[in-house]
Amino acid sequence: MQDHNAPPLNPLPPVVWALALPMIALEIVLQIGEAGIAGGPEAVGWRIEAITKAAFVPDLWREMWSLDSFPAEHMARFIAYPFVHGNLTHTAFAVVILLALGKFVGEVLRFWAVLAAFFGAAVAGALAYGLVASRVPLFGAYPGDYGLVGAFTYLMWLRLAGSGREYRAFSMIGLLMVAQLIFGVFFGGGMDWVADLAGFAAGFAITILVVPGGIPRLMDRLRQR
């Protein structure tokens, strides 16, 4: 029997909205400014200003490291850059991935564990990017999203452990990396994939620690193989 009181859309965990809504709100503000609806002539440059203030800049990070000086305003870039995007399409794809994977992961992990996977991946992605890139800034939610891909992959691996089909847990990251490679070949691309891959690895590793049962559960699954 159909439940007429059921919500039209499957509800998302609050922590997922807590991550997605700031991205959506910022993009709406930037779109309003770029359309000339509000903010005057200066509003056209709001996106550039937001990226300048929030993006992770490898050269800046290296300078901070060499000087052994870590101002809070620049350290905040590690967790601020995922909320700023280059355009509407960039934001839309990032938010869709966040909502889709966040729902699955957020229904299994506690809210703080979801935050740990997302922001841990963002930090790891920035650090890895800083090793291979120079002047091109890193911004956008993809490294954090890939952290949720890593969390999703580990949770699926736990479900499939002992079935002989464990490899299927890694099908999503495989498809994403192939798609990214193809996109890079035909449309050009930078070193963002390094941040994404590092984000995936970080999300996978963090989930091993924060999933209910943690390391003992992992060892139990390994013994079942």
N, C-alpha and C positions, 0 to 999 in steps of 0.2 A: 504494500500500500504506500502511496506517495505521501511524504510528509509535507503538507502545505505550509507548515511553520518553519521549515528549514530555510536558511539564508540562501539567496540566489547564487552567491559565490562562496566557495569554501573559505572559512575564516583563516587568516594568517596569524601566526604568533606575534604578539605585540612587539617583540624585539626586532622582527623583520621590518615592521612599519617604522620603528624607531630609527632604523638605518636608511630606509627608502625615502621617507617623507622629506628629510632635509635635502636630499638630492633633487626630488621633484620640485620642492618649493623654490630652491635656488634656480633651477632651470626655468621655472615660470617667471621669476623676477627678471632673469637675464633675457628671456624672450620678449617680455614686455618692454624692456629697455631697448633692445635691438629693433623692435617694431616702432619705436618712437612714441609709444603710448604714454610713457611716464619717464621722468628723469632728465628730460631735455637732451641737448646734443651730447652731453657727457655720458649718457647712458649707453651709447654705442660701445664705449670702452669698458663697460662693467665686467665683461667676461675676461678680457685681457687682465684687468686689475685683479680679479678673483684668482686667476691662474697664477699671476705673479706673486700673490700673497700666500697661496696655499700649496702650490706645486712643489714636489721634491726635486731639487736641483743638484745633480751629482757634483758639479764643480764647487758649489757652496758647501756641500757636505764634506768634501775633501779638505777645503780650506778650514772648516771648523775643526776637523780631525787633526790637521797639521798644527793648528794653533792651540789645541787642547781647550777650546772654548765652545760651549754648547748653549747658546742663548735659548731660552724657553720658546720664544716666538718662532725660531727656526726648527727646534725639535718638534714643535707641534705640527709641522708639515707632514711628519710620518703618519699621522692619523687624520690630517685635514685633507690631503690630496685626493682621497677616494670620493669626496663629495663634489668635486669640481670637474666638469666635463667640457669637451671642446665644442660641442654643438648638440642640437636636439637629438639627432640620431645616436650619437655617442651615449647620451644620457638614457635614451629609451632602451637600448640593448642592455646597458649595464643594470638598469632597474628591473627589466624583465628577468634576467638571469638571477638577480638577487631575490626577487619574489618567488621564482620557481624553486630554486634550490633552498632558499631560506625556509620555505614552508616544510619541505621534507626534513631538513636538518633540525629546524626549530621544534618539530614535533617529537624528536628523539632526545635532543640535548637540552639542557637547561639554558636559560637566557644568557647567563654569563659565559657559558661555554660557546654559544654562537658568537658572542662578541669577541671572545678570545680567538676563535678560528678566523673571523673576518679581519680584525685589526692585527692579529699576529701575522697573518698572511700579508697584509698591507705593509707592515714594517719589514718583513723578510723580503718582500718583493722590491721595496725601495733600496734596501741594502745590497741586494744582488744587482739591481740595475746600476747602482752607484759604482760597482766594480767594472762595468763594461761600457757605460755611456759617459758622456762628458757634459756638453752644454744643453742638450735637449732635455727639457723638464719632463717629469713623470706626473701624470694626473689622471683621474678617472678611477672608477671602482673595480676595474677588471682584476687587479691582483687580489683584492679582497674577495671578489666573486670566485676567483679560482681557488681561494682558500676554502670556500664553501663547496666547491667541486671536490677538493681533497677530502673534506669532511664527509660528503656524500659517498665518495668512493670507499672510504674506510668502513662506513656503516653498511654499505652494500657488501663489502668483502666479508664482514662479520656474518651477514645473513647467508652468504653463499659458502662460507668455510666448511669444508668437508664434503661438499656436493660434487666436487670435480669441475665446477664451473666458475671458480673464483676469478678467473681472468676476465669474466664479463663485467666485473666491478670497475675495470679500468677502461671500458669501452668509451665512456663519455670524454675522459681527458684525451684519449687517443683521437677521437673525432674532432674535438676542439683544436688540438694542436695541428692536425692535418688541414683543417679549414683555415687556420691562421697562416699556415705555410703557403697554401694556395693563394690566399688573399695577398700575402706579402709578395709573392712572385708576380702576380698580375697588376697589383696596384701600388706596390712599394711599401716599405715598412721599416721601422727602426728596430731598436733592441727591446721594445716593450715585452716581447715574448719571454725574455729572461725574467722580468718581474712576474709575469703570469705563472711561469713554470715554478719559480721559487715560492710564489704564493700557494700554488697547489701543494707542493712538498710540505710547506709549513702547516697548512690546514690539515693535511693528512696526519702529520706528526702530532700536532696539538690535539687532534681528536682522539688519538690513542690514549692520551693522558686524561682528557676531560669526559670521555664517554662513561656512562655508568658501568662500573666494574673495572675500568682502566686497564692497567697492565695484566692483572690476573685474568681478566676476560680474554685478552689477547693470547696469553699463554695457553689458556684452555682451548681456544680455537685452533692454535698451532698443533696441540697434541691430538686433535681430532683428525688431522690430515693423514 
